[in-house]
Amino acid sequence: MKAEGIVGWFDILLVVPFVAVVLWTSRQEAGRAAFDAVATLAAAHFSNALTPAASFGFGFVEAAGDTSPTVHAVLFTLLFAFGLVCSWWLHRYTRWSLDVLDPLAGTAMGFIIAFTAGHAIVETGFAVVQEHGARLPQYVQNSRVADELCHFRSYVYVLDVFEKYQRGGTFAD
């Protein structure tokens, strides 16, 4: 998928929940936002790790090691929901806060949650569509936001620039 052109309606559809998550977590205490971020990252990690075994175990794939995007979506959803419940429970008893820095920490954690959940949802959604032999609609193929959430091209570019700088180059290289 190669995104080109201007921002379309599908991009806006993807950005609205992203912004909502960031705004919502910016209003939480820092501890709750941090626990939610850890729960999101753990759900993404463990759903990726468990998908091959679960796909084969539930009979979605023929060979061990192959993965089913449907199983991945279900695992991520269940682990994400479980993690958020654990986060709520843990924060309820710890009440960890950074007082005046809560909005800043909440915003930072909101970006982590939004990017991680957005990546998992978009990538899995694309894989489910392609698993069934269908093609993505043109508006999805042209979506800059979906492309960024799926492949993190800007993030990789920034890492490459800093790696070149670290190896003795300049930012202009």
C-alpha positions in Angstrom: 0.0 0.0 0.0 1.4 3.4 -1.0 -0.4 6.4 0.1 -0.5 9.4 -2.2 -2.5 12.6 -2.6 -4.3 14.7 -0.1 -5.9 13.7 3.1 -9.3 12.1 2.5 -12.4 11.3 4.5 -11.0 7.9 5.6 -7.9 9.7 7.1 -10.2 11.9 9.1 -12.2 8.8 10.2 -8.9 7.3 11.5 -7.7 10.6 13.1 -10.9 11.3 15.1 -10.6 8.3 17.5 -6.8 8.9 17.7 -7.4 12.4 18.9 -10.2 11.3 21.2 -7.9 8.7 22.9 -5.2 11.3 23.4 -7.7 13.9 24.8 -9.3 11.3 27.1 -6.0 10.1 28.5 -4.7 13.6 29.0 -7.5 14.1 31.5 -6.6 10.9 33.5 -4.1 10.7 36.3 -0.6 9.8 35.2 -0.8 6.4 36.9 -4.0 5.4 35.1 -2.6 6.6 31.7 0.7 4.7 32.3 -1.1 1.5 33.3 -3.3 1.8 30.2 -0.3 2.3 28.0 1.4 -0.8 29.5 -1.8 -2.7 29.0 -2.0 -1.7 25.4 1.7 -2.5 24.7 1.3 -5.9 26.5 -1.8 -6.7 24.5 0.0 -5.9 21.2 3.0 -8.0 22.2 1.3 -11.0 23.6 -1.3 -11.1 20.8 1.6 -11.2 18.3 3.4 -13.9 20.3 0.3 -16.1 20.8 -1.3 -15.8 17.4 0.7 -18.6 15.6 0.0 -21.2 18.3 -3.7 -20.1 18.7 -4.2 -20.1 15.0 -3.0 -23.6 14.6 -4.6 -24.8 17.8 -8.1 -23.5 16.8 -7.7 -24.9 13.3 -7.6 -21.6 11.4 -4.3 -22.5 9.6 -2.9 -25.8 8.2 0.7 -25.5 9.3 2.2 -24.6 12.7 3.8 -21.1 12.6 1.2 -19.7 10.2 -1.1 -17.0 11.5 -4.7 -16.0 11.1 -5.5 -12.3 11.2 -8.9 -13.1 12.6 -7.3 -14.9 15.6 -4.9 -12.0 16.0 -7.8 -9.6 16.1 -9.7 -11.6 18.7 -6.6 -12.1 20.8 -5.7 -8.4 20.7 -9.3 -7.4 21.6 -9.5 -9.8 24.5 -6.0 -9.0 25.9 -6.6 -5.3 25.4 -9.9 -5.4 27.3 -8.4 -7.6 30.1 -5.4 -5.2 30.3 -7.7 -2.2 30.6 -9.7 -3.8 33.4 -6.5 -4.7 35.2 -5.3 -1.1 34.7 -8.5 0.3 36.2 -8.2 -2.1 39.1 -4.5 -1.4 39.7 -5.0 2.3 39.5 -8.0 2.2 41.8 -5.8 0.8 44.6 -2.5 2.7 43.9 -3.9 6.1 42.9 -0.5 7.0 41.5 -0.4 10.6 40.3 2.1 13.3 39.2 -0.3 16.1 40.3 0.4 19.1 38.0 2.1 16.9 35.4 -0.8 14.6 35.0 -2.1 16.2 31.8 1.4 16.1 30.2 2.0 12.5 31.2 -1.6 11.5 30.2 -1.0 13.1 26.7 2.2 11.2 26.2 0.7 7.9 27.3 -2.3 8.7 25.1 -0.1 8.9 22.0 1.4 5.5 23.0 -2.1 4.0 23.4 -3.5 5.5 20.2 -0.5 4.5 18.0 -0.3 1.0 19.4 -4.0 0.3 19.2 -4.3 2.1 15.9 -1.5 0.0 14.4 -2.9 -3.3 15.7 -6.4 -2.4 14.4 -5.3 -1.2 11.0 -2.7 -3.8 10.3 -5.1 -6.6 11.4 -8.0 -5.2 9.5 -5.9 -5.0 6.3 -4.7 -8.6 6.8 -8.2 -9.9 7.4 -9.4 -8.3 4.1 -6.4 -9.7 2.2 -6.7 -13.1 3.8 -10.1 -13.6 2.1 -8.7 -12.6 -1.3 -10.3 -9.2 -1.4 -8.6 -6.0 -2.4 -8.6 -2.9 -0.2 -10.8 -0.1 -1.5 -9.0 2.7 -3.3 -9.8 5.2 -0.5 -8.0 2.9 2.0 -5.1 2.3 -0.3 -4.7 6.1 -0.7 -5.0 6.8 3.0 -1.9 8.5 4.4 -2.9 7.9 8.0 -3.7 4.2 7.4 -0.3 3.8 5.7 1.5 5.5 8.5 -0.3 3.5 11.2 0.5 0.3 9.3 4.1 0.9 8.3 5.3 3.8 10.5 7.2 5.3 7.5 7.8 8.7 9.2 9.0 7.1 12.4 11.5 4.9 10.4 12.7 7.9 8.5 13.4 9.9 11.7 15.2 6.9 13.1 17.3 6.6 10.0 18.2 10.3 10.1 19.3 10.0 13.7 21.3 6.8 13.1 23.2 8.6 10.2 23.9 11.5 12.5 25.1 9.2 15.3 27.5 7.6 12.9 29.2 10.9 12.1 26.9 12.4 9.4 25.0 15.6 9.6 21.2 16.1 9.7 21.5 17.5 6.1 22.8 14.2 4.7 
